[in-house]
Amino acid sequence: MDGYVEHFWGYLHIDKSGKIIAANQEAECLLENNPLVGNSSLQLLPWLRLSWLNENSIPRIVKTSRSDKLLLDIIPDADDANSFHLYFRKLLDFHDTDHLWCEVSDSIIGVQRFIDTSYDGVVVSDGTGKVLAINNAFVNLSGLTREEIIEKNLQELVATNVIPYSCSIHAIEQRKVISSAVKYLNGKEAVVSSSPLFDQSGRIIRVVSNVRDISELNILHEKLKCAKDLAKGLRRELKAIQMTNLDTNRSLCQSRIMETLYDLVMKVADTDLPLLITGESGVGKTALAKFVHSASERNSSGNFIHVNCSAIPESLLESELFGYEEGAFTGAKKSKIGLFELAHNGTLFLDEIGDMPLLLQAKLLNILQENKFYRVGGTKEITVDTRVITATNTKIDQLIAKGLFRQDLFYRLNVIPIRIPSLCERKDDLPPLIAHYLEKANHRYKRSKSFSPAAMELLLNYNWPGNIRELINLIERMTVTVDEPLIDLHHLAEFSTNTDLMSLTKLAIERNQIAETQQRLWQPNRSLKDLVGCLEKKIIEEAIAECGSLKQASHCLGVDATTLIRKKNRNKKTSQIKTVDITE
Ligand SMILES: Nc1ncnc2c1ncn2[C@@H]1O[C@H](COP(=O)(O)OP(=O)(O)OP(=O)(O)O)[C@@H](O)[C@H]1O
């Protein structure tokens, strides 16, 4: 223990047997400079009793001579059960108030213990500004030594620039708690709060200052600011990437029908009109809803929230969408914000809207008309500014006919109806989509695959019932599973999981084989003369077709026209290839 106690009190560190391990100067002074360390405290202090060591910190007054009295306190060492700290001080004029001093000593020692364990710096001064005690935390924080501060007047310390400012002096002057920020000479910053203590006559007897190091806090604050700036930058970049992706999506749709669709979407993106997107699964309804959000002002003011109404159990959907208040139902321990609120200033995309229960449809209609709703179990009306985009791949008019969907809600949602055509209705989009997703898969899986012309032709002729999602899946599967660099028809047949595609591929393979066979010159059971005749006829026919007339063809082939006609007709019977009509 340092500081106040050390300054005025003698201190001995003694072991269990009473041997002195350490002592301070005040102790040497009080015990008249006898060498202390190594000696027995019981011999040097005949009034000391070994039994007192085991009595936990009881301040006592002992008579050392006829006139001298010592105030004494023994504290066990917190780290070493076999040693004790002994504090003592002479009592001079207090013969009649011994019992009071016991309490005072106890509180002084107690205060010092308290301030030493404080995380914050502590400075105690008297009513004139003289420093009586400081703790280690203050020494570490201010970079000042005890000698520079203890017993010095704070006003002088400010005047001599040892400290930049004293909050305690202002607390003494203004007789109230004063708080202020201080920057010490070592650069550390602190928030100081000085509280004056008054005696019964209103005199200030002590000022206790609490000094909290805020340098760390400032550094953390700076770091937090940097992190926030970084997050802001990343969010901007993410949005830019998302926008690029969405722009790519638009540029990949080159069919006339999709270009018209995107033109319409661009016109309505910045309005708050509800959109109902229809189309088969995998055509890109979600992608289009994201595109609308990103192309609108809402992209910078709010979030895009995607809710699949068929994926959330009916019993949970209401509380998910609208949130709930504490105690609204069993298990609602805390209130929770709903997805509508989460999409405030942004876009709420309700996918598979046909699966929304009828009861919730009424609540949805209300919110679309009023922009207001109540949380489940709530009494406070909540107002939101949320754009609603819905999508479905079921026929809503059939649901209306069956009484499963509210007609009024349908009209409200279907302000801008958008039907995304299936991939088979927009085959012009296939080449850019295939090229884009093949490149993506090659990059992702570090491959360099390509499709053979025959495989490519097949992909262009296929109907893609699973639409773009099926196309992406097939390309990824082929890129990863095919070993050869060229993905050919037989790979499609081998690795395809779709029976339609598989049979289409097998058909194409067979057709290719027949074509190959037809192209071969040798055929079984035909004489050489017959085969040569056939070839000759084909050459003559091609020459006539290319040159435009028999005369020109005979000129090109270097034979006269009569020979050409004769050769052509000679092979007529044997040829299996139909001849063309030749007119000069
Ligand atoms: N125009 C486009 N260009 C490129 N990729 C697209 C395009 N539209 C959709 N996609 C991709 O196709 C896949 C399916 O799209 P999306 O999930 O939007 O379809 P969906 O119609 O919402 O499907 P579901 O009805 O099953 O929810 C996604 O991987 C998406 O990125």
The ligand as an SDF file (V2000), in Angstrom:
LIG
                    3D

 31 33  0  0  0  0  0  0  0  0999 V2000
  -32.0460  -11.9420  -66.5770 N   0  0  0  0  0  0  0  0  0  0  0  0
  -31.2660  -12.8310  -65.9780 C   0  0  0  0  0  0  0  0  0  0  0  0
  -29.9930  -12.9350  -66.3440 N   0  0  0  0  0  0  0  0  0  0  0  0
  -29.1910  -13.8220  -65.7440 C   0  0  0  0  0  0  0  0  0  0  0  0
  -29.5790  -14.6460  -64.7590 N   0  0  0  0  0  0  0  0  0  0  0  0
  -30.8460  -14.5730  -64.3490 C   0  0  0  0  0  0  0  0  0  0  0  0
  -31.7570  -13.6660  -64.9270 C   0  0  0  0  0  0  0  0  0  0  0  0
  -32.9500  -13.8220  -64.3170 N   0  0  0  0  0  0  0  0  0  0  0  0
  -32.7770  -14.7890  -63.3970 C   0  0  0  0  0  0  0  0  0  0  0  0
  -31.5240  -15.2310  -63.4020 N   0  0  0  0  0  0  0  0  0  0  0  0
  -30.9640  -16.2830  -62.5640 C   0  0  0  0  0  0  0  0  0  0  0  0
  -31.8230  -17.4040  -62.6320 O   0  0  0  0  0  0  0  0  0  0  0  0
  -31.9540  -18.0370  -61.3680 C   0  0  0  0  0  0  0  0  0  0  0  0
  -33.4230  -18.1290  -61.0160 C   0  0  0  0  0  0  0  0  0  0  0  0
  -33.9460  -16.8140  -60.8840 O   0  0  0  0  0  0  0  0  0  0  0  0
  -35.0160  -16.4090  -59.7770 P   0  0  0  0  0  0  0  0  0  0  0  0
  -34.7100  -17.0360  -58.4780 O   0  0  0  0  0  0  0  0  0  0  0  0
  -35.1530  -14.9480  -59.8290 O   0  0  0  0  0  0  0  0  0  0  0  0
  -36.2940  -17.1420  -60.3840 O   0  0  0  0  0  0  0  0  0  0  0  0
  -37.7720  -17.1680  -59.7840 P   0  0  0  0  0  0  0  0  0  0  0  0
  -38.6760  -16.9940  -60.9280 O   0  0  0  0  0  0  0  0  0  0  0  0
  -37.8870  -16.1810  -58.6800 O   0  0  0  0  0  0  0  0  0  0  0  0
  -37.8440  -18.6300  -59.2340 O   0  0  0  0  0  0  0  0  0  0  0  0
  -38.9320  -19.2400  -58.1740 P   0  0  0  0  0  0  0  0  0  0  0  0
  -40.2850  -19.0470  -58.7690 O   0  0  0  0  0  0  0  0  0  0  0  0
  -38.5510  -20.6660  -58.0910 O   0  0  0  0  0  0  0  0  0  0  0  0
  -38.7260  -18.4840  -56.9180 O   0  0  0  0  0  0  0  0  0  0  0  0
  -31.1630  -17.2020  -60.4020 C   0  0  0  0  0  0  0  0  0  0  0  0
  -29.9070  -17.8090  -60.2130 O   0  0  0  0  0  0  0  0  0  0  0  0
  -30.9880  -15.8780  -61.1090 C   0  0  0  0  0  0  0  0  0  0  0  0
  -29.7730  -15.2390  -60.7550 O   0  0  0  0  0  0  0  0  0  0  0  0
  1  2  1  0
  2  3  1  0
  2  7  2  0
  3  4  2  0
  4  5  1  0
  5  6  2  0
  6  7  1  0
  6 10  1  0
  7  8  1  0
  8  9  2  0
  9 10  1  0
 10 11  1  0
 11 12  1  0
 11 30  1  0
 12 13  1  0
 13 14  1  0
 13 28  1  0
 14 15  1  0
 15 16  1  0
 16 17  2  0
 16 18  1  0
 16 19  1  0
 19 20  1  0
 20 21  2  0
 20 22  1  0
 20 23  1  0
 23 24  1  0
 24 25  2  0
 24 26  1  0
 24 27  1  0
 28 29  1  0
 28 30  1  0
 30 31  1  0
M  END
$$$$
